[in-house]
């Protein structure tokens, strides 16, 4: 009986270990587009700029690039505000500095 219990727990432990490793691999391949927002006087996001390429297409970040994008983004050309507001000039924007926030998500 002890042998069966030990074998059962070993099997359960192996499955849990293998499934947690596959989740880590999925995270490494995770890709998202990002946008930069700035807070208004009420604390709510008031302006938002999608991070796009020269053709206006959303740039998709994956793996380590996604993690870095969530912390800081360098924009080489001005970005259009999604509701027709002021453009965001080229520059480096860091999450939660200068009133800016960077959000990365799937559409």
N, CA, C and O of each residue as an XYZ file, in Angstrom:
428
protein
N       0.818     -1.181      0.000
C       0.000      0.000      0.000
C       0.871      1.257      0.000
O       0.577      2.220     -0.709
N       1.959      1.247      0.808
C       2.852      2.393      0.851
C       3.485      2.620     -0.509
O       3.696      3.761     -0.922
N       3.786      1.534     -1.204
C       4.412      1.629     -2.518
C       3.460      2.296     -3.511
O       3.898      3.098     -4.336
N       2.180      1.981     -3.445
C       1.194      2.573     -4.348
C       1.031      4.062     -4.038
O       0.970      4.879     -4.956
N       0.961      4.425     -2.744
C       0.837      5.834     -2.370
C       2.056      6.634     -2.825
O       1.913      7.746     -3.334
N       3.230      6.084     -2.648
C       4.461      6.767     -3.072
C       4.470      6.939     -4.587
O       4.836      8.000     -5.091
N       4.071      5.907     -5.307
C       4.006      5.975     -6.761
C       2.967      7.017     -7.213
O       3.213      7.769     -8.156
N       1.827      7.057     -6.550
C       0.786      8.034     -6.880
C       1.292      9.456     -6.666
O       1.122     10.306     -7.540
N       1.907      9.726     -5.526
C       2.417     11.075     -5.243
C       3.558     11.464     -6.183
O       3.693     12.630     -6.552
N       4.360     10.504     -6.560
C       5.436     10.770     -7.513
C       4.853     11.146     -8.866
O       5.338     12.070     -9.518
N       3.827     10.444     -9.287
C       3.168     10.736    -10.557
C       2.515     12.123    -10.528
O       2.646     12.889    -11.483
N       1.822     12.442     -9.450
C       1.173     13.750     -9.315
C       2.219     14.872     -9.329
O       2.030     15.895     -9.987
N       3.303     14.675     -8.611
C       4.374     15.667     -8.578
C       5.001     15.878     -9.946
O       5.315     17.008    -10.320
N       5.186     14.793    -10.696
C       5.772     14.895    -12.035
C       4.864     15.662    -12.983
O       5.334     16.499    -13.754
N       3.573     15.384    -12.930
C       2.610     16.090    -13.782
C       2.592     17.570    -13.428
O       2.580     18.417    -14.322
N       2.591     17.893    -12.147
C       2.572     19.300    -11.726
C       3.831     20.019    -12.190
O       3.751     21.158    -12.650
N       4.972     19.388    -12.082
C       6.240     19.989    -12.511
C       6.253     20.212    -14.015
O       6.649     21.283    -14.475
N       5.835     19.238    -14.774
C       5.826     19.370    -16.233
C       4.836     20.429    -16.693
O       5.129     21.173    -17.629
N       3.672     20.515    -16.060
C       2.687     21.518    -16.480
C       3.165     22.919    -16.124
O       2.896     23.856    -16.875
N       3.867     23.097    -15.003
C       4.356     24.433    -14.652
C       5.454     24.863    -15.609
O       5.563     26.051    -15.911
N       6.266     23.944    -16.094
C       7.308     24.284    -17.063
C       6.688     24.715    -18.387
O       7.174     25.653    -19.019
N       5.625     24.043    -18.813
C       5.013     24.413    -20.079
C       4.352     25.784    -19.978
O       4.320     26.509    -20.972
N       3.829     26.163    -18.828
C       3.263     27.489    -18.651
C       4.345     28.551    -18.774
O       4.101     29.607    -19.358
N       5.543     28.296    -18.236
C       6.648     29.238    -18.356
C       7.021     29.428    -19.816
O       7.309     30.548    -20.239
N       7.021     28.346    -20.597
C       7.343     28.446    -22.017
C       6.296     29.276    -22.744
O       6.633     30.072    -23.620
N       5.010     29.094    -22.381
C       3.951     29.872    -23.004
C       4.144     31.357    -22.726
O       3.928     32.184    -23.612
N       4.550     31.706    -21.499
C       4.770     33.102    -21.134
C       5.900     33.714    -21.956
O       5.831     34.883    -22.334
N       6.931     32.934    -22.232
C       8.067     33.436    -23.008
C       7.644     33.764    -24.436
O       8.235     34.643    -25.064
N       6.634     33.075    -24.958
C       6.157     33.298    -26.319
C       4.986     34.268    -26.371
O       4.450     34.524    -27.450
N       4.580     34.810    -25.233
C       3.422     35.706    -25.172
C       3.742     37.017    -25.886
O       4.809     37.599    -25.689
N       2.810     37.472    -26.713
C       2.986     38.696    -27.484
C       1.792     39.619    -27.285
O       0.657     39.154    -27.183
N       2.041     40.918    -27.229
C       0.993     41.917    -27.070
C       1.380     43.210    -27.761
O       2.557     43.478    -28.003
N       0.365     44.008    -28.074
C       0.597     45.381    -28.515
C       0.538     46.262    -27.265
O       0.037     45.833    -26.225
N       1.043     47.475    -27.364
C       1.099     48.366    -26.206
C       0.569     49.745    -26.560
O       0.524     50.130    -27.728
N       0.169     50.478    -25.536
C      -0.173     51.871    -25.709
C       0.300     52.657    -24.494
O       0.493     52.108    -23.409
N       0.480     53.943    -24.704
C       0.935     54.847    -23.651
C      -0.243     55.745    -23.305
O      -0.931     56.243    -24.196
N      -0.475     55.951    -22.022
C      -1.531     56.853    -21.589
C      -0.950     57.910    -20.660
O       0.149     57.757    -20.128
N      -1.699     58.971    -20.480
C      -1.340     59.984    -19.495
C      -2.595     60.267    -18.687
O      -3.697     60.317    -19.232
N      -2.422     60.451    -17.389
C      -3.555     60.670    -16.512
C      -4.036     62.109    -16.582
O      -3.247     63.046    -16.699
N      -5.348     62.258    -16.507
C      -5.952     63.576    -16.423
C      -5.998     64.040    -14.973
O      -5.490     63.359    -14.082
N      -6.599     65.183    -14.738
C      -6.678     65.768    -13.404
C      -7.443     64.890    -12.423
O      -7.190     64.945    -11.220
N      -8.381     64.076    -12.921
C      -9.180     63.216    -12.049
C      -8.471     61.911    -11.708
O      -8.971     61.136    -10.893
N      -7.320     61.655    -12.313
C      -6.605     60.402    -12.083
C      -6.937     59.332    -13.087
O      -6.311     58.272    -13.082
N      -7.906     59.573    -13.950
C      -8.269     58.610    -14.990
C      -7.421     58.874    -16.239
O      -6.982     59.999    -16.476
N      -7.198     57.818    -17.035
C      -6.474     57.995    -18.292
C      -7.267     58.952    -19.176
O      -8.462     58.754    -19.395
N      -6.601     59.990    -19.685
C      -7.327     60.947    -20.509
C      -6.876     60.934    -21.965
O      -7.671     61.246    -22.852
N      -5.641     60.587    -22.228
C      -5.127     60.497    -23.591
C      -4.431     59.158    -23.758
O      -3.816     58.658    -22.816
N      -4.520     58.569    -24.951
C      -3.882     57.274    -25.199
C      -3.301     57.246    -26.609
O      -3.936     57.686    -27.568
N      -2.098     56.726    -26.713
C      -1.411     56.598    -27.994
C      -1.000     55.148    -28.177
O      -0.266     54.610    -27.348
N      -1.459     54.499    -29.250
C      -1.027     53.139    -29.563
C       0.373     53.199    -30.152
O       0.676     54.070    -30.968
N       1.215     52.279    -29.741
C       2.584     52.216    -30.253
C       2.523     51.553    -31.625
O       2.233     50.362    -31.747
N       2.800     52.348    -32.645
C       2.657     51.884    -34.020
C       3.949     52.067    -34.808
O       4.844     52.810    -34.407
N       4.022     51.373    -35.937
C       5.159     51.534    -36.841
C       4.876     52.692    -37.801
O       3.860     53.375    -37.672
N       5.764     52.908    -38.749
C       5.634     54.021    -39.702
C       4.368     53.912    -40.551
O       3.892     54.921    -41.071
N       3.815     52.702    -40.702
C       2.597     52.493    -41.484
C       1.323     52.623    -40.645
O       0.218     52.449    -41.159
N       1.479     52.928    -39.366
C       0.317     53.050    -38.491
C      -0.193     51.739    -37.935
O      -1.251     51.703    -37.308
N       0.545     50.656    -38.156
C       0.164     49.337    -37.632
C       0.716     49.171    -36.214
O       1.839     49.583    -35.923
N      -0.090     48.560    -35.335
C       0.382     48.299    -33.970
C       1.644     47.451    -34.002
O       1.729     46.470    -34.740
N       2.614     47.838    -33.200
C       3.820     47.030    -33.033
C       3.510     45.973    -31.983
O       2.954     46.290    -30.931
N       3.860     44.731    -32.253
C       3.626     43.632    -31.323
C       4.961     43.260    -30.688
O       5.947     43.005    -31.379
N       4.970     43.234    -29.366
C       6.164     42.896    -28.597
C       5.997     41.496    -28.027
O       4.898     41.116    -27.622
N       7.092     40.718    -27.992
C       7.047     39.341    -27.499
C       8.179     39.099    -26.501
O       9.227     39.744    -26.560
N       7.949     38.163    -25.590
C       8.978     37.699    -24.669
C       9.652     38.823    -23.903
O       8.983     39.651    -23.285
N      10.982     38.852    -23.943
C      11.753     39.870    -23.217
C      11.446     41.268    -23.729
O      11.418     42.218    -22.947
N      11.216     41.410    -25.036
C      10.876     42.726    -25.588
C       9.566     43.239    -24.990
O       9.429     44.438    -24.743
N       8.604     42.349    -24.756
C       7.341     42.738    -24.149
C       7.569     43.212    -22.725
O       7.028     44.238    -22.312
N       8.363     42.471    -21.979
C       8.657     42.855    -20.592
C       9.329     44.228    -20.553
O       8.976     45.070    -19.727
N      10.284     44.452    -21.433
C      10.979     45.747    -21.486
C      10.022     46.859    -21.907
O      10.096     47.967    -21.375
N       9.122     46.582    -22.855
C       8.168     47.589    -23.327
C       7.225     48.018    -22.209
O       6.819     49.179    -22.153
N       6.874     47.099    -21.325
C       5.985     47.438    -20.221
C       6.649     48.385    -19.228
O       5.962     49.048    -18.451
N       7.967     48.453    -19.248
C       8.713     49.326    -18.342
C       9.099     50.654    -18.988
O       9.008     51.705    -18.355
N       9.532     50.605    -20.253
C      10.016     51.802    -20.926
C       9.967     51.595    -22.434
O      10.315     50.530    -22.943
N       9.528     52.641    -23.140
C       9.450     52.578    -24.599
C      10.142     53.790    -25.201
O       9.968     54.913    -24.728
N      10.921     53.559    -26.239
C      11.510     54.649    -27.008
C      10.744     54.749    -28.312
O      10.699     53.799    -29.094
N      10.151     55.893    -28.539
C       9.346     56.155    -29.729
C      10.183     57.005    -30.675
O      10.687     58.057    -30.281
N      10.336     56.561    -31.917
C      11.192     57.285    -32.867
C      10.419     58.263    -33.747
O      11.016     59.159    -34.344
N       9.098     58.104    -33.835
C       8.263     59.055    -34.577
C       7.049     59.387    -33.710
O       6.647     58.591    -32.861
N       6.478     60.551    -33.926
C       5.309     60.971    -33.143
C       4.171     59.967    -33.323
O       3.987     59.413    -34.407
N       3.413     59.738    -32.256
C       2.268     58.833    -32.293
C       0.980     59.644    -32.269
O       0.898     60.662    -31.582
N      -0.020     59.198    -33.010
C      -1.323     59.859    -33.037
C      -2.143     59.405    -31.841
O      -2.147     58.225    -31.492
N      -2.834     60.346    -31.218
C      -3.707     60.027    -30.094
C      -4.962     59.361    -30.643
O      -5.485     59.780    -31.675
N      -5.449     58.330    -29.964
C      -6.529     57.509    -30.507
C      -7.855     58.246    -30.682
O      -8.699     57.784    -31.450
N      -8.070     59.364    -30.005
C      -9.322     60.113    -30.131
C      -9.129     61.472    -30.790
O      -9.968     62.361    -30.645
N      -8.020     61.633    -31.516
C      -7.770     62.875    -32.225
C      -7.113     63.959    -31.402
O      -7.031     65.105    -31.845
N      -6.643     63.623    -30.211
C      -5.955     64.596    -29.353
C      -4.548     64.877    -29.851
O      -4.178     64.498    -30.962
N      -3.783     65.538    -29.025
C      -2.413     65.924    -29.371
C      -1.544     64.697    -29.643
O      -1.700     63.657    -29.003
N      -0.630     64.833    -30.598
C       0.319     63.756    -30.900
C       1.324     63.631    -29.758
O       1.598     64.600    -29.050
N       1.867     62.432    -29.590
C       2.916     62.190    -28.597
C       4.250     62.283    -29.319
O       4.516     61.494    -30.225
N       5.098     63.242    -28.931
C       6.375     63.412    -29.638
C       7.305     62.218    -29.440
O       7.175     61.463    -28.477
N       8.246     62.063    -30.372
C       9.275     61.026    -30.244
C      10.025     61.232    -28.936
O      10.204     62.364    -28.486
N      10.459     60.144    -28.333
C      11.204     60.218    -27.079
C      11.102     58.908    -26.334
O      10.543     57.935    -26.839
N      11.641     58.889    -25.139
C      11.590     57.703    -24.292
C      10.578     57.948    -23.186
O      10.622     58.969    -22.499
N       9.670     57.005    -23.026
C       8.613     57.100    -22.029
C       8.741     55.921    -21.075
O       8.826     54.768    -21.498
N       8.754     56.227    -19.779
C       8.926     55.213    -18.746
C       7.632     55.097    -17.953
O       7.010     56.097    -17.595
N       7.242     53.856    -17.686
C       6.002     53.583    -16.965
C       5.997     54.299    -15.617
O       6.949     54.216    -14.841
N       4.895     55.004    -15.365
C       4.653     55.703    -14.105
C       5.663     56.805    -13.814
O       5.948     57.092    -12.651
N       6.200     57.418    -14.849
C       7.045     58.590    -14.679
C       6.520     59.698    -15.573
O       6.168     59.458    -16.727
N       6.469     60.894    -15.046
C       6.002     62.039    -15.810
C       4.517     61.988    -16.123
O       4.057     62.661    -17.046
N       3.760     61.202    -15.370
C       2.321     61.079    -15.603
C       1.961     60.044    -16.647
O       0.779     59.789    -16.879
N       2.952     59.442    -17.281
C       2.697     58.456    -18.331
C       2.597     57.056    -17.741
O       3.226     56.740    -16.732
N       1.787     56.223    -18.398
C       1.687     54.816    -18.034
C       1.736     54.010    -19.331
O       1.210     54.439    -20.358
N       2.362     52.858    -19.275
C       2.452     51.970    -20.441
C       1.610     50.739    -20.147
O       1.764     50.091    -19.112
N       0.719     50.433    -21.079
C      -0.158     49.267    -20.941
C       0.043     48.369    -22.152
O      -0.003     48.834    -23.290
N       0.264     47.096    -21.910
C       0.391     46.120    -22.994
C      -0.698     45.074    -22.801
O      -0.896     44.567    -21.697
N      -1.401     44.754    -23.884
C      -2.541     43.842    -23.792
C      -2.873     43.307    -25.159
O      -2.458     43.855    -26.180
N      -3.626     42.228    -25.166
C      -4.170     41.703    -26.413
C      -5.400     42.501    -26.758
O      -6.160     42.889    -25.870
N      -5.612     42.755    -28.049
C      -6.832     43.473    -28.455
C      -8.012     42.554    -28.404
O      -9.130     42.967    -28.709
